[in-house]
Amino acid sequence: MNRISKKYKLLLLLAGTMYFTSCSDFLNESDPSSFTVENYFTKPEHARSSVNAIYASMRDPLGSGFGGGPWMMTEFATGLAATDLGQAVNSYFIKDLRNTSDNSYGQNYWASYYRGIGNANLSISKVPTISMDAVESKKLMGEAYFLRAFYYFNLVQMFGNIPLITEPTSLQSEQLRPAAAPVEDVYNFIVEDLKLAEAAGLPWTDATGKVSTGAVKSLLAKVYLTMAGYPLQKGAEYYTLAAQKAGEVIDSKQFRLFTTYDDLHNPAKKNVDENIFMIQFRTQILPSNWQVSIIPYNKNISQYSDETGGIYATADFVKSYDPADLRVKEKQFFFTKFTNETNRNQEVDLGGYFIYKHFDNVAQTSTANSDLNWPVIRYADVLLMYAEASNEVSGPTAKAYEAVNATRTRAQLPNLAGLSKDQLREAVWKERWYELCFENITWFDMVRLRKAFNVTTKQFDDYVGHKFTYGPVVTARELLFPLPTSEVRNNTNLKQNTGY
């Protein structure tokens, strides 16, 4: 028995040795399916997927629910938006001009857009190292440059002095806790990125929703227009540049206004005609998620279970439209009535002016799964940018009138004519307020112009000192949003904006 026992002990020892040796080999073996920055960028497919990842951060602020949604941040800051969603405290803090750096809306924008910038930096650094078709590589780089410029343009307008991170970062990176860059440096960087994108050979249009030359030139026009105004006040030279770029988009004949406002929220019209650039969504895969925010609070009109009443237009703003303006008619830009969810023959009075230009009829009445994209740049915006910028340079011209009157004609309003430079300037501003409302544009116009539309007098007030119709008065601190608390605490090189 003793000999047998010793024999089994030897076998167990050998088996154990083999087990632990094989475990060690297994633990030390690299998984070929595990990608890292070092081993990923080896194929053309990797270049395309890395650039695709840059787009994803554009979607994040559009998330909505009973807590509100970050995309509402710049809408409540205009004083033209109302809400019935009591638990969405971040909306009220902005709407009532009591905002703080703890607001999660600003945190979402900051984190999402810097994540997009980080992905762009990685692609811009690594795509050129991949052996692939040179033309396709250049186009991918063009997309990456545009998207990085888009993120920085929005961040610098919202937050002012922000970090300018231009290289991929890691935990050991010197740019892990960067100081803020001067605003002008950020704008110059944005312009350079857009010029590189403009030279990348992208198609004028892209029905799949990727960056196009039309989108690049349109955004460049908007950047120049912003630089002409506040805070840089570069004036005539940059108005000229804005007019040139917007004019190139117009002269390309690649875009046109929709003949009906219904097409603004028709999924079949995504990424074509008037929709120059959009944030992409797809029903059943990545459905758009702001539908719950633009329907009234618990009125039982929708297939969505979350009827939040998150945001709608103030009555004062809607009533300031010309009564003849088609945009203010029922179910054009706004709606005040809709059918009952359980009985579509029964009409429900909604008690307010809700936003119809982003309303997905199919999702609201049947699927609860929206296929709409979010508009970033519409041709109407380009026309109005051209009219404004060219008027600043040359005063009223036939082409400036033609541009602004295109949007007015669709709205069934008479053409503008015979105006002075000052009169046309304010007429174009007013057209921007009415045409582009609730598209995350109006607050940016207010800040670059330092003007706010007074819906009572129908004139423009100075932005600082402007009184919202429901009481609060804008102060200088509202020229910027606060840097998120967590960012200032984690990065001692950052300085909070004045007043926060």
C-alpha positions in Angstrom: 0.0 0.0 0.0 2.9 2.3 0.8 4.4 1.9 -2.7 0.9 2.5 -4.3 0.5 5.7 -2.2 3.9 7.0 -3.2 3.1 6.3 -6.9 -0.2 8.3 -6.7 1.5 11.2 -5.0 4.1 11.4 -7.8 1.3 11.4 -10.4 -0.5 14.2 -8.6 2.7 16.2 -8.4 3.3 15.8 -12.1 -0.3 16.7 -12.9 -0.2 19.7 -10.7 3.0 20.9 -12.3 1.6 20.5 -15.8 -1.6 22.4 -14.7 0.2 25.4 -13.2 2.6 25.5 -16.2 -0.3 25.5 -18.7 -2.1 28.2 -16.5 0.9 30.3 -16.6 1.2 30.0 -20.4 -2.5 30.9 -20.7 -2.3 33.9 -18.4 0.8 35.2 -20.3 -0.7 34.7 -23.7 -2.0 37.8 -25.5 -5.5 37.8 -26.8 -5.4 38.6 -30.5 -8.9 39.9 -30.4 -8.1 42.5 -27.7 -7.4 45.8 -29.5 -5.2 48.5 -28.1 -4.1 51.8 -29.6 -0.8 50.2 -30.5 -2.2 47.3 -32.4 -5.5 48.5 -33.7 -4.7 51.0 -36.5 -3.5 48.5 -39.2 -6.3 48.3 -41.8 -8.4 50.7 -43.8 -11.5 49.3 -42.0 -9.9 50.5 -38.7 -9.5 54.0 -40.1 -13.2 54.1 -41.0 -14.4 52.8 -37.7 -12.2 55.1 -35.7 -13.6 58.1 -37.5 -17.2 56.8 -37.1 -16.6 56.8 -33.4 -16.0 60.5 -33.4 -19.6 61.2 -34.5 -21.0 59.3 -31.5 -20.5 62.1 -29.0 -22.8 64.4 -30.9 -25.7 62.3 -29.8 -25.1 62.3 -26.1 -26.6 65.8 -25.2 -29.8 64.9 -27.0 -30.8 62.3 -24.3 -34.1 63.3 -22.7 -36.5 62.1 -20.0 -38.0 63.1 -16.7 -34.7 64.7 -15.7 -34.9 67.0 -18.8 -32.2 66.9 -21.4 -28.8 68.7 -21.9 -29.9 69.9 -25.4 -32.4 72.2 -23.6 -29.6 74.2 -21.9 -29.2 76.7 -24.7 -32.9 76.9 -25.3 -33.9 77.9 -21.7 -31.1 80.4 -21.7 -33.0 82.4 -24.4 -36.0 83.2 -22.2 -38.2 81.8 -25.0 -38.8 78.4 -23.6 -41.1 77.0 -20.8 -41.5 73.7 -19.1 -44.0 71.8 -17.0 -41.4 69.2 -15.8 -41.0 70.1 -12.1 -38.3 67.5 -11.3 -36.0 68.8 -14.1 -34.3 71.3 -11.8 -31.4 71.9 -14.2 -33.9 73.4 -16.7 -35.3 75.8 -14.0 -31.8 76.9 -12.9 -31.0 78.0 -16.4 -34.5 79.3 -17.3 -34.7 81.5 -14.1 -31.1 82.6 -14.5 -30.0 80.9 -11.3 -27.6 78.5 -12.9 -24.7 76.9 -11.0 -21.6 74.9 -12.0 -23.3 71.7 -10.6 -25.7 71.7 -13.5 -25.5 68.3 -15.2 -26.4 69.7 -18.6 -23.2 71.6 -18.9 -21.3 68.6 -17.5 -22.8 66.4 -20.2 -21.8 68.8 -23.0 -18.3 69.1 -21.6 -17.6 65.4 -21.1 -19.3 64.3 -24.4 -17.6 66.9 -26.6 -14.2 66.4 -25.1 -14.6 62.6 -25.6 -15.4 63.4 -29.2 -12.3 65.6 -29.4 -10.2 62.8 -27.9 -11.4 60.4 -30.5 -10.7 62.9 -33.2 -7.2 63.5 -31.9 -6.6 59.7 -32.0 -7.9 59.3 -35.6 -5.9 62.4 -36.8 -2.8 60.9 -35.2 -3.2 57.3 -36.4 -5.1 57.2 -39.7 -2.1 58.5 -41.7 0.0 55.6 -40.4 -2.3 53.0 -42.0 -1.4 51.7 -45.4 -4.5 52.5 -47.5 -5.8 54.4 -50.5 -4.5 58.0 -50.1 -7.7 59.6 -51.4 -9.8 57.8 -48.9 -7.4 58.5 -46.1 -7.5 62.2 -46.9 -11.3 62.2 -46.8 -11.4 60.4 -43.5 -9.0 63.0 -42.1 -11.3 65.7 -43.4 -14.2 64.2 -41.5 -12.1 64.1 -38.3 -11.0 67.7 -38.7 -14.5 68.9 -39.2 -15.9 67.0 -36.1 -13.1 68.2 -33.9 -13.8 71.8 -35.1 -17.5 71.3 -34.4 -16.9 70.2 -30.8 -14.5 73.0 -30.1 -16.7 75.6 -31.7 -19.6 74.7 -29.4 -17.5 74.4 -26.3 -15.7 77.7 -26.8 -19.0 79.5 -27.3 -20.6 77.9 -24.3 -17.7 78.0 -21.8 -15.2 80.6 -23.1 -11.6 79.9 -22.0 -11.3 76.1 -22.4 -8.4 73.7 -22.7 -7.1 73.2 -26.3 -6.1 69.5 -26.5 -4.6 68.6 -29.8 -3.0 65.2 -29.3 -4.1 61.8 -28.0 -3.9 61.7 -24.2 -3.3 59.0 -21.6 -2.9 58.9 -17.8 0.7 59.9 -18.3 0.0 62.8 -20.7 1.1 66.3 -20.0 -2.3 67.4 -21.3 -4.2 65.4 -18.7 -4.8 68.6 -16.6 -4.4 71.3 -19.2 -4.7 75.0 -18.6 -7.3 77.0 -20.6 -6.3 78.5 -23.9 -7.1 82.1 -25.0 -10.4 82.2 -26.8 -8.9 83.6 -30.0 -6.4 80.6 -30.1 -9.3 78.2 -29.9 -11.1 80.0 -32.8 -7.9 80.1 -34.9 -7.5 76.3 -34.3 -11.1 75.7 -35.4 -10.6 77.7 -38.6 -7.4 75.7 -39.4 -9.2 72.4 -38.9 -12.1 73.5 -41.1 -9.7 74.6 -43.8 -8.0 71.2 -43.8 -11.5 69.6 -44.0 -12.4 71.9 -46.9 -9.3 70.7 -48.8 -10.0 67.0 -48.1 -11.9 66.2 -51.3 -15.2 65.4 -49.6 -18.3 65.3 -51.8 -20.6 68.4 -51.7 -23.4 66.3 -50.2 -23.6 63.0 -48.4 -27.0 61.3 -48.1 -25.6 58.9 -45.5 -25.1 61.7 -43.0 -21.3 61.9 -43.1 -19.4 65.2 -43.2 -19.6 66.8 -46.7 -18.0 69.8 -48.3 -21.3 71.6 -48.0 -21.3 71.0 -44.2 -17.7 72.2 -43.9 -18.2 75.5 -45.8 -21.4 76.1 -43.9 -19.8 75.7 -40.5 -16.9 77.8 -41.6 -19.3 80.5 -42.6 -20.8 80.3 -39.1 -17.4 80.4 -37.4 -16.4 83.5 -39.4 -19.7 85.2 -38.6 -19.2 84.5 -34.9 -15.6 85.8 -35.0 -16.9 89.0 -36.6 -19.0 89.6 -33.6 -18.4 89.0 -29.9 -16.2 88.2 -28.1 -13.5 88.7 -30.7 -15.2 91.6 -32.7 -13.1 91.1 -35.8 -15.6 93.0 -37.8 -15.7 93.6 -41.6 -12.9 91.2 -42.6 -14.7 88.3 -41.0 -18.1 89.3 -42.2 -16.6 89.2 -45.7 -15.2 85.7 -45.1 -18.6 84.6 -43.7 -20.4 86.0 -46.8 -17.9 84.3 -49.1 -18.3 80.9 -47.6 -22.1 81.1 -47.3 -22.1 82.3 -50.9 -20.1 79.3 -52.0 -22.7 77.0 -50.5 -25.5 79.0 -52.2 -23.8 79.1 -55.6 -23.1 75.4 -55.5 -26.8 74.8 -56.2 -26.5 71.6 -54.2 -29.1 72.5 -51.6 -32.6 73.9 -51.5 -35.3 74.8 -49.1 -38.0 72.3 -48.5 -41.3 73.3 -50.0 -43.2 72.3 -46.9 -42.3 72.5 -43.2 -43.5 68.9 -42.8 -40.2 67.8 -44.5 -38.3 69.2 -41.5 -39.5 66.3 -39.5 -39.9 63.7 -42.2 -37.5 60.8 -41.8 -37.5 60.3 -45.6 -35.8 63.7 -45.9 -32.8 63.1 -43.7 -29.5 64.4 -45.0 -30.9 65.8 -48.2 -31.9 69.1 -49.8 -32.3 71.6 -46.8 -30.6 69.3 -44.3 -27.0 70.0 -44.9 -25.7 68.3 -41.7 -27.5 66.3 -39.0 -26.9 64.2 -36.0 -27.7 60.7 -37.0 -30.3 58.4 -35.5 -32.0 55.2 -36.7 -35.2 53.6 -35.5 -34.8 50.3 -33.7 -31.0 50.7 -33.7 -30.3 54.2 -32.3 -33.7 55.9 -32.1 -33.8 59.6 -31.5 -34.8 60.3 -27.9 -36.1 63.8 -27.5 -39.7 63.0 -28.5 -40.6 62.5 -24.8 -39.5 66.1 -24.1 -41.5 67.9 -26.7 -44.9 66.5 -25.9 -47.1 67.9 -23.1 -47.1 66.6 -19.6 -49.4 63.5 -19.2 -52.0 64.6 -21.7 -52.3 61.0 -23.1 -51.6 61.8 -26.7 -48.6 59.7 -27.3 -47.4 56.1 -27.6 -44.5 57.1 -25.5 -45.1 56.3 -21.8 -43.0 59.3 -20.7 -45.0 62.4 -21.6 -42.8 64.8 -19.8 -43.7 68.3 -20.9 -40.0 69.0 -20.8 -39.9 72.0 -23.1 -42.2 74.2 -25.2 -42.3 77.7 -26.5 -43.5 80.6 -24.3 -46.9 82.0 -25.5 -45.3 85.5 -25.7 -42.7 84.3 -28.3 -45.2 82.5 -30.5 -47.6 85.4 -30.4 -44.8 87.8 -31.5 -44.8 86.2 -35.0 -46.7 88.0 -37.7 -50.2 86.4 -37.7 -49.8 85.8 -41.4 -46.6 83.8 -40.9 -47.2 80.2 -41.9 -44.6 79.0 -39.4 -46.9 80.0 -36.5 -50.0 78.2 -37.9 -51.1 75.0 -36.2 -48.8 72.0 -36.8 -46.1 74.0 -38.7 -43.5 74.9 -36.1 -45.8 74.6 -33.1 -48.9 72.7 -32.1 -51.6 73.3 -29.5 -53.9 70.4 -30.1 -53.5 66.7 -30.8 -55.6 63.5 -30.8 -56.1 61.3 -27.7 -53.9 58.2 -27.7 -56.8 55.8 -27.1 -59.3 57.6 -29.4 -57.8 59.4 -32.3 -61.1 61.0 -33.1 -61.0 62.9 -29.8 -59.0 66.2 -29.8 -57.0 67.2 -26.8 -56.2 70.9 -26.0 -52.6 70.8 -24.9 -52.5 74.1 -23.0 -49.4 75.5 -24.6 -47.3 75.9 -27.8 -45.4 72.7 -28.2 -42.6 72.1 -30.7 -43.8 70.5 -33.9 -40.8 71.0 -36.0 -39.1 68.1 -34.2 -42.2 65.9 -33.9 -42.1 62.4 -35.2 -45.7 61.5 -36.1 -45.1 57.8 -36.7 -43.3 57.4 -33.4 -45.8 59.5 -31.4 -48.8 57.7 -32.8 -47.7 54.1 -33.3 -44.1 52.9 -32.7 -42.6 55.0 -29.8 -39.3 54.5 -31.7 -38.3 57.6 -33.6 -36.3 57.6 -36.9 -35.7 61.4 -36.9 -32.3 63.0 -37.1 -31.4 66.3 -35.3 -30.6 69.2 -37.6 -27.3 70.9 -37.1 -27.0 73.0 -40.2 -30.0 73.8 -42.5 -29.8 75.6 -45.8 -32.2 78.2 -44.3 -29.4 79.0 -41.8 -26.9 79.4 -44.6 -29.2 81.8 -46.5 -29.7 84.0 -43.4 -26.0 83.9 -42.6 -25.2 85.2 -46.1 -27.9 87.9 -45.9 -26.5 89.1 -42.5 -22.8 89.0 -43.4 -23.2 90.5 -46.9 -25.3 93.3 -45.5 -22.6 94.2 -43.0 -20.1 94.4 -45.8 -22.0 95.9 -48.7 -25.4 97.0 -47.3 -28.6 95.8 -48.9 -27.9 94.0 -52.2 -30.1 92.1 -54.5 -28.5 88.8 -53.5 -28.9 89.6 -49.7 -32.6 90.3 -50.3 -32.9 87.2 -52.3 -31.4 85.1 -49.5 -33.6 86.4 -46.7 -36.7 86.6 -48.8 -36.4 82.9 -49.7 -37.3 81.9 -46.1 -40.0 84.6 -46.0 -41.6 83.4 -49.2 -41.9 79.9 -47.8 -43.5 81.5 -44.7 -45.9 83.3 -46.9 -44.6 86.7 -45.9 -44.0 89.6 -48.3 -40.5 90.2 -49.6 -38.3 92.8 -47.9 -37.3 95.7 -50.0 -36.1 99.3 -49.8 -34.6 99.0 -46.3 -31.5 100.8 -44.9 -28.5 98.7 -43.8 -29.6 99.0 -40.2 -33.2 98.0 -41.0 -32.1 95.0 -43.0 -29.7 93.9 -40.2 -32.5 93.7 -37.7 -34.9 92.2 -40.2 -32.5 89.4 -40.8 -31.9 88.9 -37.1 -35.6 88.6 -36.5 -35.9 86.1 -39.3 -33.2 84.0 -37.7 -35.1 84.1 -34.4 -38.4 82.9 -36.1 -36.9 80.4 -38.6 -34.2 78.7 -36.4 -35.9 78.7 -33.0 -35.5 75.5 -30.9 -32.6 74.2 -33.0 -29.8 75.2 -30.5 -28.9 78.3 -32.5 -30.7 81.3 -30.9 -28.7 81.6 -27.7 -25.4 81.5 -29.7 -26.8 84.4 -31.9 -27.7 86.3 -28.7 -24.2 86.0 -27.4 -22.3 86.8 -30.6 -24.6 89.8 -31.2 -25.0 90.8 -27.6 -28.6 91.3 -28.5 -31.9 89.8 -27.4 -35.3 89.9 -29.1 -37.9 91.7 -27.1 -41.1 89.8 -28.0 -43.3 92.6 -26.6 -41.7 95.5 -28.5 -40.5 93.3 -31.4 -37.2 95.2 -31.2 -33.8 94.1 -30.1 -32.5 94.9 -26.6 -29.0 94.8 -25.4 -28.4 91.3 -24.2 -27.1 92.3 -20.8 -30.0 93.9 -19.1 -32.6 92.2 -21.2 -35.7 91.1 -19.2 -37.4 87.8 -19.9 -41.2 88.1 -20.2 -41.5 86.0 -17.0 -39.3 88.2 -14.9 -35.5 87.4 -14.7 -33.0 89.9 -16.1 -29.9 88.8 -18.0 -26.5 89.8 -16.4 -23.0 89.7 -17.8 -22.4 86.2 -16.3 -25.0 84.8 -18.7 -22.6 85.4 -21.6 -21.1 82.0 -20.7 -22.1 78.9 -18.9 -20.2 77.8 -15.9 -17.4 75.2 -16.2 -18.6 72.0 -14.5 -17.7 71.8 -10.8 -16.0 68.4 -11.2 -13.8 69.7 -14.0 -12.6 72.7 -11.9 -12.0 70.5 -8.8 -10.1 67.8 -10.8 -8.1 70.3 -12.8 -6.7 73.1 -10.6 -5.3 74.7 -13.8 -8.9 75.7 -14.8 -10.5 78.9 -13.6 -14.3 79.2 -13.1 -16.1 81.7 -15.2 -17.0 85.0 -13.6 -20.2 85.0 -11.5 -20.2 81.3 -10.8 
